[in-house]
Amino acid sequence: MSNAGPFQLALIEDDPEVRSLMKLLLNSGTDYYCRAYENAEAFLKELPLIDPDLILMDIDLGPGLSGIEALKKIHQTGRKLNTVMLTIHEDDDSVFGALCAGATGYLIKGASPVQLLEVVRQACLGGAPMSPRIARRVVSTFHIGQSNPLSKREKEVLAMLCEGDSYKEISEKLFISGSTVRTHIKHIYEKLEVHSRAEVVSKAIREKLI
């Protein structure tokens, strides 16, 4: 994070009007310098050349990579960059999908300029800002499950799923075959009564299974 001068921001937003207005607002003072990108691909191409203190990214980027997919690619580079997701969604899968991918904040679109600047300030100073409604949803959803039916190995596999690892990456990290990984994941789905990766990640976080 910057020690002197304005905080360096990267805004990834596919709506040209929203992108232009947010960039104008963020560059209106001396606290921030904001670069804006219309898609994740353009940002990822330039990422090796820049060192943003904070990324503001639309979760519904398209066509191309979504915000969550882009965030996973950012973390695969080994760089732990603060990222606040911008979205119109408040559903559990969107919230927890973003948080599992490494987002440090979550802001519902439609926030006032004052709210946006406060979120940016908090995030640049190391906070994890969220819209009040999102914060309430997270607090109400994060509870301790009564029991964890998973084995030790299944918990390890589940943790890697939540970190965004592919089946191949799980296989390599745990030194097990791809078919064994698939068997573990099949058992995890059956025990947790879920049918997709998004569902299993959401349930794992809600019930603190990892």
C-alpha positions in Angstrom: 0.0 0.0 0.0 1.2 3.5 -0.8 3.1 5.3 1.9 3.1 8.7 0.2 1.0 10.3 -2.5 -2.5 9.3 -3.6 -3.8 5.8 -3.2 -3.6 3.9 -6.5 -7.0 2.5 -7.5 -8.1 0.2 -10.3 -11.7 0.3 -11.4 -13.1 -2.5 -13.5 -16.6 -1.8 -14.7 -18.3 -2.7 -18.0 -21.0 0.0 -17.9 -19.3 3.0 -19.6 -21.5 5.6 -17.8 -21.0 4.1 -14.4 -17.3 3.7 -15.1 -16.9 7.3 -16.2 -18.8 8.7 -13.2 -16.9 6.7 -10.7 -13.6 7.5 -12.2 -14.5 11.2 -12.2 -15.5 11.1 -8.6 -12.5 9.1 -7.4 -10.1 11.5 -9.2 -11.8 14.6 -8.1 -9.5 15.1 -5.1 -5.9 14.4 -4.2 -6.4 11.3 -2.1 -6.8 8.8 -5.0 -5.6 8.2 -8.5 -8.0 5.9 -10.4 -7.3 3.9 -13.6 -10.4 2.5 -15.2 -10.9 -0.7 -17.3 -13.9 -1.9 -19.2 -13.2 -5.6 -18.6 -11.2 -7.9 -16.5 -9.0 -9.0 -19.4 -7.7 -5.5 -20.0 -7.0 -5.1 -16.3 -5.2 -8.5 -16.0 -3.1 -7.6 -19.1 -1.8 -4.4 -17.4 -1.6 -5.8 -13.8 2.1 -6.8 -14.1 2.9 -3.1 -14.7 0.9 -1.5 -11.9 0.6 -1.8 -8.1 -2.9 -0.8 -7.1 -3.7 -0.3 -3.4 -7.3 -1.2 -4.1 -9.4 -2.8 -6.9 -13.0 -1.9 -7.3 -14.6 -4.5 -9.5 -18.0 -5.2 -10.9 -19.1 -8.8 -10.1 -21.1 -9.1 -13.3 -18.5 -8.2 -15.9 -19.2 -9.5 -19.4 -18.8 -10.8 -21.9 -15.6 -12.6 -20.8 -14.4 -13.2 -17.2 -16.8 -12.4 -14.4 -15.6 -10.4 -11.4 -15.3 -13.6 -9.3 -13.3 -15.4 -12.0 -11.0 -12.4 -12.4 -10.4 -12.2 -8.7 -9.4 -15.8 -8.6 -6.9 -15.2 -11.4 -5.5 -12.2 -9.5 -4.9 -14.4 -6.5 -3.3 -17.0 -8.7 -0.5 -14.5 -9.4 0.4 -14.6 -5.8 -0.5 -11.0 -5.2 -2.9 -10.4 -2.3 -4.6 -7.2 -3.5 -7.5 -5.6 -1.7 -10.6 -5.9 -3.8 -14.1 -4.5 -3.2 -16.8 -6.0 -5.3 -19.5 -3.8 -6.8 -22.8 -5.4 -7.6 -26.6 -5.2 -7.6 -26.8 -8.7 -6.0 -27.5 -9.5 -2.4 -28.1 -13.3 -2.7 -26.0 -15.7 -0.7 -24.2 -17.3 -3.6 -23.0 -13.9 -4.9 -21.9 -12.7 -1.5 -20.1 -15.9 -0.4 -18.7 -16.5 -3.9 -17.0 -13.1 -3.8 -15.7 -13.6 -0.3 -14.4 -17.0 -1.0 -12.6 -15.7 -4.0 -10.8 -13.3 -1.8 -12.8 -10.1 -1.9 -12.2 -7.8 1.1 -15.3 -5.8 0.7 -18.7 -5.8 -0.9 -20.7 -2.7 -2.0 -24.2 -2.7 -3.5 -24.4 -0.4 -6.5 -26.5 2.7 -6.0 -24.5 3.8 -3.0 -24.2 7.6 -2.7 -20.9 9.3 -3.6 -20.2 9.8 0.1 -20.8 6.1 0.8 -18.5 5.1 -2.1 -15.7 7.4 -0.9 -16.1 6.1 2.6 -15.9 2.5 1.5 -12.8 3.3 -0.6 -11.2 5.1 2.4 -11.9 2.1 4.7 -10.5 -0.4 2.3 -7.4 1.6 1.5 -6.7 1.8 5.3 -7.0 -2.0 5.7 -10.7 -2.4 6.5 -13.2 -4.8 5.1 -16.2 -2.5 4.3 -19.6 -3.8 3.3 -23.0 -2.3 2.6 -25.0 -2.4 5.8 -27.5 -4.9 4.3 -24.7 -7.2 3.1 -23.1 -7.0 6.6 -26.3 -8.0 8.2 -26.7 -10.9 5.8 -23.2 -12.1 6.5 -23.6 -11.9 10.3 -26.9 -13.7 10.2 -25.6 -16.4 8.0 -22.3 -17.2 9.7 -23.2 -19.6 12.4 -21.6 -22.7 13.8 -23.0 -25.9 12.5 -24.2 -28.4 15.0 -22.0 -31.1 13.5 -19.5 -31.7 10.8 -20.0 -35.0 9.0 -16.8 -34.7 6.9 -13.7 -36.7 7.4 -10.3 -35.0 7.9 -9.4 -35.5 4.2 -12.8 -34.3 3.0 -12.3 -31.1 5.1 -9.0 -30.6 3.4 -10.5 -31.0 -0.1 -13.4 -28.7 0.9 -11.0 -26.0 2.1 -9.2 -26.1 -1.3 -12.6 -25.9 -3.1 -13.4 -22.8 -1.1 -10.0 -21.3 -2.1 -10.8 -21.8 -5.7 -8.5 -24.7 -6.5 -9.2 -26.9 -9.5 -9.5 -30.7 -9.2 -6.0 -30.9 -10.8 -4.6 -28.5 -8.2 -6.2 -30.4 -5.3 -4.8 -33.6 -6.7 -1.2 -32.2 -6.9 -1.3 -30.5 -3.5 -2.6 -33.6 -1.7 -0.6 -36.1 -3.8 -3.7 -38.1 -4.7 -5.1 -39.1 -8.0 -7.8 -37.1 -9.9 -10.3 -40.0 -9.5 -9.7 -39.9 -5.7 -10.3 -36.2 -5.7 -13.6 -36.7 -7.6 -14.6 -39.5 -5.1 -14.0 -37.2 -2.1 -16.0 -34.4 -3.7 -18.8 -36.8 -4.5 -18.9 -37.8 -0.8 -18.8 -34.2 0.3 -21.7 -33.3 -1.9 -23.7 -36.3 -0.6 -23.0 -35.5 3.1 -23.7 -31.8 2.8 -26.7 -32.4 0.5 -25.5 -30.0 -2.2 -25.3 -30.2 -6.0 -22.8 -27.6 -7.1 -19.5 -26.0 -6.1 -21.3 -22.7 -5.4 -23.6 -24.5 -3.0 -20.9 -26.4 -1.2 -18.8 -23.2 -0.7 -21.7 -21.2 0.6 -22.7 -24.0 3.0 -19.1 -24.5 4.2 -18.9 -20.8 5.1 -22.3 -20.5 6.6 -21.8 -23.5 8.9 -18.1 -23.0 9.5 -17.2 -26.5 8.3 -13.6 -25.5 7.5 
